[in-house]
């Protein structure tokens, strides 16, 4: 009879169990969110520490040892980050979205302060706009802990050189394919010719490679250690194979899946069909993206005061890429060019014949360079005066927008 009485509680269990599962799910998402934020902060601290020890270290051997320790710690953290992204994609998407919104609001507050200090926006309007922005910022406290991941075709909008333009996205959406890999599968192998580019949608892969050559033969650089192995983790949002597809050269790395992985695949033929359809802007934008990435990877301390976002470089020509083939020359104007960074290939100073190999910053004493490899790419960072002149139009748009808002507000009153 006792067992029969327990059966009476079964309907109650049906109500309680989903509630308990929901509570557990919320707690798991909170923990994942906290773990992801802490790990991101830890990675940033390791990067900052690498910059600091480079400045304060006297002995090269000590610096090298500390650098290796910090790099190992960073790689371990990146691996954990990739696993968190794989297990809790919805949580990570919510966190990244929340951070992006916070950055936009913070930038808007900064611009508002600037416009108000210059008298472009009056104090009353500034106060009202400030209240709205702070209200939006406070509302982020109630931002959802998880956001369902987008469908694979929507990930094409994450490719920065497509710039969110519908005509480009639709072009590649018709041609892109979904590629699925299991743990241990090889996506691409060193020595093979590229088949296309892979945009990782979910999962994590590990990339093994020797020191990148940057288009320079080993005979040209006997001082370079070609036996050094590099390891890098690729997670959702990363793109594999861009440079090799641009150059149509052998792949210099091997990529192996660390988890099950989904990727959006654009074949080499479809990519070059896109180059022909959107010539020359599409190919140039991929080179610009790669050049900016290389510049920040190797010369971040020098560029720390530069705001070299991809969109700004495209809109205002804040930085641009120049191409040199063998024996071609380019003059360097230090009045208009703040930095000239060699990101691929090699050049020589035409006056002193001193060679420069990528990646490096061309010194200000150099007035003209000549290409010494089949293809050389230089990232030119313009002087701030030119950048300011190019962005004046954007500032005036902000002013006109604020005046329009002000007039509408007064009409409503």
Order of alpha helices (4+ residues) and beta strands (2+ residues): alpha-alpha-alpha-alpha-alpha-alpha-beta-beta-beta-beta-beta-beta-alpha-beta-beta-alpha-alpha-alpha-beta-beta-beta-beta-beta-beta-beta-beta-alpha
